Amino acid sequence: MALETIQIQDKLTETFGSTVSDFNQEKDIFSFEVAADNITAVILFLKNDPLLRFHFLTDLCGIHYPDNDVDHQFAVVYHLHNWYENKRIKIKAYINGENPEIKTISNIFLSTNWMERETYDFYGINFIGHPQLKRILNMDEMISFPMRKEFPMEDSGRTDKDDRFFGRTTDNY
């Protein structure tokens, strides 16, 4: 029997209640939101449940929402895959903008190590418990986080690029 989206939703709500919400089917990816303090429990459950079997982490990334309220200014997005049923899910956890931090899942999926480091490097999100959270692509001396939307995409002196075409305007930030 194929794993149905409603089975995933029912198991999650039965186990985690209101800490999982906003279930949505987007094309072939089932998505939902998780309270940030429950992310490790939800990921472990999805991985270890004998019916769900989401054993593969495809991706982990950060998002910056500067116009949201302070408790929803950053999000960490996780993409998991059940290879047995070819089912994919997307999990989003919002975190506080003043102190962006969330627990690491590098002890659950080893591949997360570099993904969390990259997210830290570009967004400044602290992954609590990460074994070696330091910059991975930018210089260690850098004091800013370049993917935050408070920074223009390009040098303001350039005339060949216009931030407006990339969804950013310099006068808003």
N, CA, C and O of each residue as an XYZ file, in Angstrom:
692
protein
N       0.839     -1.186      0.000
C       0.000      0.000      0.000
C       0.884      1.249      0.000
O       1.827      1.350      0.785
N       0.580      2.173     -0.862
C       1.367      3.397     -0.995
C       1.128      4.332      0.186
O       0.029      4.409      0.737
N       2.177      5.025      0.548
C       2.098      6.002      1.640
C       1.343      7.238      1.159
O       1.758      7.898      0.207
N       0.255      7.539      1.815
C      -0.582      8.679      1.439
C      -0.264      9.889      2.307
O       0.146      9.754      3.460
N      -0.460     11.058      1.741
C      -0.213     12.306      2.447
C      -1.034     12.399      3.726
O      -0.537     12.875      4.747
N      -2.266     11.956      3.684
C      -3.134     12.036      4.858
C      -2.596     11.159      5.998
O      -2.783     11.490      7.169
N      -1.938     10.058      5.668
C      -1.328      9.216      6.699
C      -0.193      9.962      7.413
O      -0.058      9.886      8.634
N       0.608     10.673      6.638
C       1.705     11.454      7.221
C       1.132     12.519      8.148
O       1.579     12.670      9.285
N       0.144     13.251      7.658
C      -0.470     14.309      8.452
C      -1.102     13.756      9.724
O      -0.921     14.327     10.800
N      -1.839     12.655      9.617
C      -2.492     12.062     10.788
C      -1.478     11.614     11.835
O      -1.664     11.863     13.026
N      -0.412     10.958     11.401
C       0.613     10.488     12.341
C       1.300     11.673     13.041
O       1.573     11.619     14.241
N       1.570     12.723     12.291
C       2.224     13.889     12.869
C       1.318     14.611     13.876
O       1.763     14.954     14.971
N       0.059     14.842     13.515
C      -0.846     15.540     14.430
C      -1.175     14.687     15.647
O      -1.345     15.217     16.745
N      -1.265     13.386     15.468
C      -1.517     12.483     16.593
C      -0.353     12.510     17.584
O      -0.563     12.462     18.796
N       0.869     12.588     17.067
C       2.060     12.547     17.915
C       2.453     13.917     18.459
O       2.857     14.031     19.616
N       2.338     14.962     17.628
C       2.863     16.276     18.009
C       1.807     17.359     18.204
O       2.146     18.472     18.607
N       0.572     17.072     17.936
C      -0.510     18.030     18.173
C      -0.353     19.313     17.387
O      -0.077     19.294     16.188
N      -0.532     20.433     18.080
C      -0.552     21.735     17.408
C       0.846     22.275     17.088
O       0.968     23.348     16.496
N       1.899     21.551     17.470
C       3.251     22.021     17.125
C       3.580     21.764     15.652
O       4.588     22.260     15.149
N       2.746     21.001     14.965
C       2.843     20.849     13.506
C       1.577     21.449     12.913
O       0.477     21.210     13.411
N       1.733     22.230     11.847
C       0.566     22.944     11.302
C       0.785     23.286      9.831
O       1.812     22.951      9.240
N      -0.196     23.952      9.266
C      -0.154     24.466      7.890
C       0.240     23.400      6.878
O       1.157     23.598      6.081
N      -0.452     22.276      6.913
C      -0.200     21.196      5.963
C      -0.672     21.627      4.588
O      -1.735     22.228      4.437
N       0.148     21.307      3.574
C      -0.162     21.753      2.223
C       0.497     20.822      1.213
O       1.642     20.408      1.397
N      -0.218     20.500      0.161
C       0.336     19.700     -0.928
C       0.690     20.647     -2.068
O      -0.198     21.269     -2.652
N       1.978     20.764     -2.392
C       2.442     21.616     -3.486
C       3.040     20.719     -4.558
O       4.170     20.247     -4.426
N       2.286     20.487     -5.610
C       2.689     19.550     -6.660
C       2.978     18.197     -6.026
O       2.062     17.591     -5.469
N       4.207     17.697     -6.085
C       4.474     16.374     -5.509
C       5.189     16.453     -4.159
O       5.727     15.452     -3.686
N       5.200     17.633     -3.536
C       5.854     17.785     -2.237
C       4.820     18.168     -1.191
O       4.104     19.159     -1.340
N       4.750     17.379     -0.138
C       3.879     17.654      0.992
C       4.651     18.538      1.962
O       5.773     18.201      2.340
N       4.072     19.661      2.372
C       4.797     20.578      3.243
C       3.990     20.876      4.495
O       2.765     20.763      4.512
N       4.715     21.263      5.551
C       4.085     21.672      6.795
C       5.086     22.458      7.622
O       6.281     22.475      7.325
N       4.581     23.111      8.668
C       5.422     23.890      9.563
C       5.524     23.189     10.908
O       4.609     22.486     11.336
N       6.660     23.398     11.563
C       6.935     22.801     12.867
C       7.431     23.898     13.800
O       8.192     24.774     13.389
N       6.999     23.848     15.058
C       7.563     24.757     16.053
C       9.052     24.446     16.175
O       9.436     23.280     16.270
N       9.886     25.475     16.174
C      11.339     25.294     16.125
C      11.875     24.431     17.260
O      12.832     23.682     17.062
N      11.282     24.520     18.439
C      11.791     23.728     19.562
C      11.455     22.243     19.446
O      11.940     21.443     20.247
N      10.639     21.860     18.471
C      10.290     20.442     18.266
C      10.925     19.836     17.024
O      10.611     18.701     16.666
N      11.808     20.564     16.363
C      12.321     20.101     15.072
C      13.054     18.765     15.174
O      12.856     17.898     14.323
N      13.887     18.580     16.182
C      14.639     17.318     16.270
C      13.706     16.145     16.534
O      13.900     15.066     15.974
N      12.701     16.338     17.375
C      11.752     15.260     17.661
C      10.961     14.877     16.410
O      10.743     13.694     16.148
N      10.533     15.877     15.639
C       9.758     15.606     14.422
C      10.629     14.908     13.380
O      10.188     13.942     12.756
N      11.850     15.381     13.185
C      12.755     14.757     12.208
C      13.059     13.315     12.612
O      13.030     12.419     11.768
N      13.348     13.085     13.879
C      13.597     11.715     14.359
C      12.385     10.817     14.136
O      12.526      9.669     13.714
N      11.213     11.335     14.415
C       9.985     10.574     14.223
C       9.812     10.203     12.748
O       9.525      9.051     12.423
N       9.986     11.179     11.865
C       9.830     10.924     10.429
C      10.852      9.905      9.923
O      10.550      9.111      9.033
N      12.032      9.927     10.476
C      13.080      8.999     10.058
C      12.849      7.590     10.610
O      13.024      6.609      9.887
N      12.463      7.484     11.871
C      12.410      6.184     12.543
C      11.067      5.472     12.497
O      11.001      4.274     12.772
N       9.997      6.177     12.158
C       8.689      5.525     12.106
C       8.699      4.457     11.012
O       9.105      4.743      9.885
N       8.259      3.227     11.320
C       8.339      2.127     10.340
C       7.452      2.318      9.112
O       7.701      1.697      8.079
N       6.439      3.149      9.198
C       5.592      3.416      8.041
C       6.128      4.599      7.227
O       6.102      4.562      5.996
N       6.609      5.637      7.894
C       7.010      6.865      7.201
C       8.380      6.753      6.526
O       8.499      7.077      5.344
N       9.401      6.309      7.231
C      10.726      6.000      6.685
C      11.347      7.113      5.822
O      11.800      6.845      4.710
N      11.370      8.347      6.323
C      12.051      9.432      5.617
C      13.519      9.392      6.028
O      13.946     10.108      6.934
N      14.283      8.541      5.342
C      15.667      8.249      5.701
C      16.692      9.130      5.011
O      17.886      9.020      5.290
N      16.245     10.001      4.116
C      17.199     10.784      3.335
C      16.891     12.274      3.446
O      15.782     12.708      3.138
N      17.867     13.048      3.884
C      17.755     14.507      3.905
C      18.300     15.027      2.585
O      19.493     14.903      2.309
N      17.434     15.603      1.776
C      17.841     16.129      0.478
C      18.508     17.488      0.606
O      19.516     17.758     -0.047
N      17.935     18.349      1.459
C      18.436     19.711      1.548
C      18.029     20.345      2.865
O      17.051     19.949      3.498
N      18.803     21.335      3.255
C      18.503     22.185      4.404
C      18.969     23.576      4.015
O      20.086     23.738      3.523
N      18.133     24.578      4.226
C      18.523     25.942      3.872
C      17.817     26.946      4.774
O      16.900     26.594      5.517
N      18.249     28.182      4.700
C      17.650     29.257      5.474
C      16.913     30.230      4.577
O      17.152     30.304      3.372
N      16.006     30.978      5.199
C      15.266     32.040      4.507
C      15.188     33.220      5.462
O      15.027     33.039      6.668
N      15.300     34.420      4.928
C      15.177     35.629      5.730
C      13.926     36.381      5.293
O      13.760     36.702      4.117
N      13.051     36.657      6.254
C      11.836     37.437      6.025
C      11.922     38.706      6.874
O      11.350     38.736      7.963
N      12.607     39.746      6.423
C      12.832     40.926      7.268
C      11.556     41.691      7.624
O      11.533     42.413      8.621
N      10.505     41.548      6.833
C       9.270     42.287      7.086
C       8.319     41.563      8.037
O       7.330     42.148      8.477
N       8.603     40.296      8.361
C       7.760     39.553      9.303
C       7.983     40.037     10.730
O       8.942     40.755     11.015
N       7.072     39.629     11.629
C       7.290     39.949     13.037
C       8.546     39.227     13.503
O       8.998     38.276     12.866
N       9.108     39.684     14.618
C      10.439     39.235     15.064
C      10.520     37.719     15.270
O      11.589     37.138     15.081
N       9.430     37.071     15.648
C       9.459     35.628     15.881
C       9.421     34.806     14.594
O       9.600     33.589     14.630
N       9.194     35.457     13.470
C       9.125     34.755     12.185
C      10.036     35.387     11.134
O       9.751     35.306      9.939
N      11.129     36.016     11.569
C      12.003     36.686     10.603
C      12.938     35.736      9.867
O      13.424     36.067      8.786
N      13.195     34.572     10.429
C      14.019     33.570      9.751
C      13.271     32.250      9.741
O      12.425     31.986     10.594
N      13.601     31.433      8.762
C      13.063     30.078      8.711
C      14.180     29.139      8.270
O      15.055     29.509      7.486
N      14.131     27.928      8.789
C      15.006     26.863      8.317
C      14.091     25.852      7.632
O      13.085     25.426      8.200
N      14.449     25.474      6.414
C      13.634     24.571      5.617
C      14.388     23.259      5.414
O      15.560     23.252      5.036
N      13.700     22.162      5.671
C      14.270     20.821      5.546
C      13.482     20.068      4.466
O      12.252     20.108      4.450
N      14.190     19.390      3.573
C      13.563     18.549      2.559
C      13.966     17.098      2.837
O      15.152     16.767      2.838
N      12.986     16.249      3.071
C      13.235     14.835      3.340
C      12.613     13.986      2.249
O      11.651     14.396      1.600
N      13.175     12.795      2.051
C      12.723     11.904      0.984
C      12.590     10.483      1.528
O      13.494      9.963      2.181
N      11.449      9.872      1.243
C      11.232      8.454      1.504
C      11.456      7.738      0.172
O      10.612      7.800     -0.722
N      12.594      7.063      0.046
C      12.932      6.414     -1.217
C      12.097      5.170     -1.483
O      11.924      4.786     -2.640
N      11.584      4.543     -0.460
C      10.766      3.340     -0.639
C       9.478      3.667     -1.378
O       9.038      2.911     -2.245
N       8.878      4.799     -1.029
C       7.592      5.197     -1.611
C       7.743      6.366     -2.589
O       6.761      6.811     -3.183
N       8.969      6.861     -2.753
C       9.250      8.039     -3.568
C       8.369      9.223     -3.150
O       7.738      9.878     -3.979
N       8.351      9.468     -1.854
C       7.554     10.557     -1.279
C       8.496     11.606     -0.715
O       9.447     11.275     -0.006
N       8.237     12.876     -1.028
C       9.076     13.966     -0.544
C       8.253     14.903      0.342
O       7.066     15.124      0.101
N       8.903     15.447      1.365
C       8.245     16.415      2.227
C       9.161     17.613      2.468
O      10.386     17.516      2.397
N       8.523     18.735      2.755
C       9.241     19.968      3.091
C       8.751     20.427      4.454
O       7.548     20.540      4.690
N       9.696     20.688      5.347
C       9.369     21.130      6.701
C       9.966     22.515      6.900
O      11.138     22.744      6.602
N       9.155     23.435      7.405
C       9.633     24.789      7.657
C       9.487     25.093      9.146
O       8.428     24.879      9.737
N      10.563     25.592      9.736
C      10.549     26.009     11.140
C      10.955     27.476     11.217
O      12.070     27.834     10.839
N      10.055     28.323     11.703
C      10.348     29.744     11.870
C      11.127     29.964     13.159
O      10.898     29.294     14.166
N      12.061     30.925     13.105
C      12.850     31.236     14.299
C      12.951     32.744     14.487
O      12.705     33.521     13.564
N      13.311     33.132     15.680
C      13.373     34.518     16.111
C      14.462     35.291     15.364
O      15.564     34.781     15.158
N      14.147     36.515     14.963
C      15.091     37.323     14.219
C      16.160     37.980     15.062
O      17.241     38.286     14.559
N      15.880     38.205     16.343
C      16.880     38.843     17.211
C      17.964     37.872     17.642
O      19.117     38.261     17.829
N      17.598     36.620     17.799
C      18.550     35.578     18.196
C      18.246     34.316     17.383
O      17.691     33.355     17.915
N      18.609     34.317     16.093
C      18.235     33.185     15.239
C      19.021     31.921     15.588
O      20.206     31.803     15.274
N      18.342     30.981     16.242
C      18.989     29.715     16.587
C      17.963     28.598     16.606
O      16.777     28.811     16.859
N      18.459     27.402     16.331
C      17.642     26.196     16.294
C      18.571     25.014     16.576
O      19.775     25.105     16.338
N      18.031     23.928     17.071
C      18.868     22.764     17.372
C      19.386     22.124     16.091
O      18.695     22.095     15.072
N      20.591     21.619     16.157
C      21.180     20.919     15.015
C      20.505     19.573     14.810
O      19.996     18.971     15.755
N      20.505     19.111     13.577
C      20.091     17.728     13.315
C      21.262     16.956     12.706
O      21.072     15.904     12.096
N      22.476     17.489     12.877
C      23.658     16.823     12.323
C      23.932     15.486     13.004
O      24.667     14.663     12.459
N      23.364     15.254     14.167
C      23.492     13.954     14.821
C      22.460     12.956     14.299
O      22.560     11.762     14.579
N      21.481     13.430     13.551
C      20.461     12.554     12.946
C      20.842     12.234     11.502
O      20.810     11.075     11.088
N      21.200     13.256     10.748
C      21.667     13.104      9.372
C      23.056     13.726      9.289
O      23.191     14.943      9.415
N      24.081     12.923      9.081
C      25.449     13.435      9.027
C      25.644     14.435      7.888
O      26.469     15.342      7.996
N      24.899     14.278      6.808
C      25.028     15.183      5.657
C      24.622     16.612      6.005
O      24.943     17.543      5.267
N      23.933     16.787      7.098
C      23.481     18.113      7.510
C      24.636     19.001      7.936
O      24.511     20.225      7.907
N      25.748     18.418      8.327
C      26.868     19.168      8.866
C      27.211     20.372      7.991
O      27.210     21.502      8.480
N      27.499     20.159      6.734
C      27.901     21.250      5.851
C      26.727     22.147      5.491
O      26.910     23.350      5.302
N      25.535     21.595      5.391
C      24.358     22.409      5.073
C      24.080     23.411      6.194
O      23.751     24.568      5.930
N      24.212     22.970      7.433
C      24.019     23.877      8.559
C      25.131     24.922      8.610
O      24.879     26.083      8.934
N      26.341     24.520      8.297
C      27.444     25.487      8.270
C      27.209     26.545      7.190
O      27.456     27.729      7.420
N      26.743     26.133      6.040
C      26.462     27.080      4.962
C      25.334     28.038      5.367
O      25.410     29.236      5.098
N      24.304     27.514      6.005
C      23.195     28.352      6.455
C      23.661     29.340      7.516
O      23.245     30.498      7.516
N      24.517     28.886      8.414
C      25.110     29.793      9.395
C      25.939     30.871      8.693
O      25.832     32.056      9.008
N      26.757     30.446      7.750
C      27.670     31.348      7.046
C      26.923     32.468      6.327
O      27.365     33.617      6.341
N      25.795     32.138      5.702
C      25.087     33.123      4.893
C      23.970     33.859      5.621
O      23.649     34.993      5.265
N      23.369     33.232      6.641
C      22.239     33.854      7.337
C      22.512     34.153      8.805
O      21.757     34.911      9.416
N      23.550     33.594      9.388
C      23.839     33.825     10.796
C      22.960     33.027     11.736
O      22.830     33.383     12.907
N      22.356     31.959     11.250
C      21.511     31.114     12.093
C      22.410     30.163     12.873
O      23.198     29.422     12.286
N      22.292     30.186     14.181
C      23.100     29.346     15.057
C      22.418     27.989     15.233
O      21.266     27.920     15.662
N      23.123     26.927     14.904
C      22.608     25.570     15.081
C      23.180     25.015     16.383
O      24.332     24.584     16.442
N      22.353     25.036     17.415
C      22.772     24.636     18.758
C      23.186     23.168     18.756
O      22.433     22.301     18.314
N      24.391     22.899     19.256
C      24.897     21.537     19.335
C      25.669     21.072     18.114
O      26.133     19.933     18.072
N      25.809     21.925     17.136
C      26.575     21.554     15.935
C      28.038     21.327     16.327
O      28.593     22.113     17.095
N      28.671     20.269     15.814
C      30.034     19.946     16.253
C      31.118     20.930     15.818
O      32.164     21.004     16.463
N      30.900     21.684     14.749
C      31.935     22.609     14.271
C      31.292     23.736     13.472
O      31.542     23.875     12.275
N      30.472     24.531     14.128
C      29.752     25.591     13.432
C      30.674     26.787     13.207
O      30.905     27.603     14.099
N      31.189     26.858     11.983
C      32.028     27.982     11.584
C      31.802     28.226     10.099
O      31.193     27.409      9.409
N      32.290     29.336      9.628
C      32.093     29.683      8.220
C      32.670     28.598      7.313
O      33.676     27.964      7.630
N      32.007     28.408      6.187
C      32.431     27.355      5.265
C      32.839     27.926      3.903
O      33.703     27.358      3.236
N      32.230     29.039      3.481
C      32.531     29.621      2.176
C      33.084     31.038      2.263
O      33.923     31.426      1.450
N      32.627     31.805      3.229
C      33.094     33.181      3.391
C      34.319     33.222      4.296
O      34.643     32.244      4.970
N      34.985     34.352      4.300
C      36.176     34.517      5.135
C      35.788     34.519      6.611
O      34.727     35.024      6.979
N      36.645     33.957      7.449
C      36.394     33.921      8.894
C      36.268     35.320      9.479
O      35.545     35.513     10.456
N      36.958     36.300      8.900
C      36.966     37.661      9.409
C      35.675     38.426      9.110
O      35.454     39.510      9.650
N      34.844     37.872      8.267
C      33.618     38.561      7.857
C      32.681     38.715      9.057
O      32.487     37.772      9.823
N      32.102     39.911      9.217
C      31.225     40.153     10.361
C      29.747     40.191      9.971
O      28.884     40.265     10.846
N      29.449     40.142      8.691
C      28.060     40.181      8.229
C      27.664     38.826      7.658
O      28.493     37.927      7.516
N      26.384     38.699      7.335
C      25.840     37.476      6.754
C      25.182     37.862      5.429
O      24.081     38.413      5.433
N      25.832     37.587      4.300
C      25.479     38.201      3.021
C      24.130     37.827      2.417
O      23.658     38.538      1.530
N      23.487     36.746      2.852
C      22.189     36.405      2.261
C      21.015     37.054      2.989
O      19.866     36.905      2.571
N      21.294     37.762      4.061
C      20.221     38.506      4.717
C      19.797     39.641      3.798
O      20.633     40.273      3.152
N      18.528     39.889      3.745
C      18.011     40.862      2.789
C      18.279     42.308      3.175
O      17.892     43.223      2.448
N      18.929     42.524      4.299
C      19.297     43.901      4.652
C      20.490     44.378      3.848
O      20.850     45.554      3.911
N      21.106     43.486      3.096
C      22.246     43.839      2.268
C      21.830     43.839      0.809
O      21.114     42.936      0.377
N      22.265     44.837      0.032
C      21.958     44.815     -1.400
C      22.665     43.636     -2.071
O      23.709     43.181     -1.603
N      22.097     43.156     -3.153
C      22.668     41.995     -3.826
C      24.000     42.304     -4.479
O      24.864     41.431     -4.565
N      24.175     43.497     -4.926
C      25.398     43.860     -5.634
C      25.932     45.169     -5.085
O      25.254     45.878     -4.342
N      27.128     45.465     -5.456
C      27.750     46.738     -5.110
C      26.901     47.872     -5.698
O      26.552     47.844     -6.878
N      26.575     48.857     -4.880
C      25.701     49.950     -5.336
C      26.328     50.769     -6.463
O      25.627     51.513     -7.150
N      27.627     50.642     -6.658
C      28.288     51.361     -7.736
C      28.149     50.704     -9.095
O      28.472     51.309    -10.118
N      27.669     49.471     -9.112
C      27.538     48.773    -10.394
C      26.344     49.301    -11.167
O      25.287     49.565    -10.595
N      26.517     49.449    -12.443
C      25.423     49.937    -13.291
C      24.818     48.824    -14.135
O      23.774     49.025    -14.755
N      25.451     47.656    -14.171
C      24.955     46.565    -15.008
C      23.953     45.671    -14.278
O      23.370     44.781    -14.897
N      23.739     45.885    -12.975
C      22.780     45.079    -12.206
C      21.831     46.009    -11.474
O      22.232     47.085    -11.029
N      20.584     45.605    -11.347
C      19.583     46.408    -10.654
C      18.846     45.497     -9.674
O      18.177     44.551    -10.091
N      18.965     45.777     -8.366
C      18.347     44.948     -7.338
C      16.841     44.813     -7.511
O      16.267     43.802     -7.106
N      16.196     45.799     -8.098
C      14.741     45.731     -8.272
C      14.331     44.515     -9.090
O      13.241     43.980     -8.892
N      15.183     44.070    -10.002
C      14.864     42.930    -10.843
C      14.990     41.605    -10.094
O      14.586     40.559    -10.602
N      15.549     41.652     -8.888
C      15.739     40.454     -8.089
C      14.873     40.486     -6.826
O      15.141     39.751     -5.876
N      13.844     41.325     -6.807
C      12.922     41.372     -5.682
C      13.408     42.176     -4.495
O      12.849     42.066     -3.403
N      14.438     42.981     -4.690
C      14.951     43.794     -3.596
C      15.054     45.245     -4.032
O      15.378     45.550     -5.180
N      14.775     46.114     -3.104
C      15.031     47.533     -3.341
C      15.859     48.041     -2.173
O      15.611     47.686     -1.020
N      16.818     48.851     -2.474
C      17.735     49.321     -1.427
C      17.085     50.345     -0.518
O      17.576     50.561      0.590
N      15.997     50.988     -0.938
C      15.380     52.009     -0.099
C      14.500     51.417      0.999
O      14.083     52.153      1.893
N      14.202     50.120      0.968
C      13.367     49.492      1.997
C      14.151     49.028      3.210
O      13.557     48.782      4.260
N      15.450     48.902      3.103
C      16.218     48.305      4.187
C      17.209     49.258      4.767
O      17.937     48.903      5.694
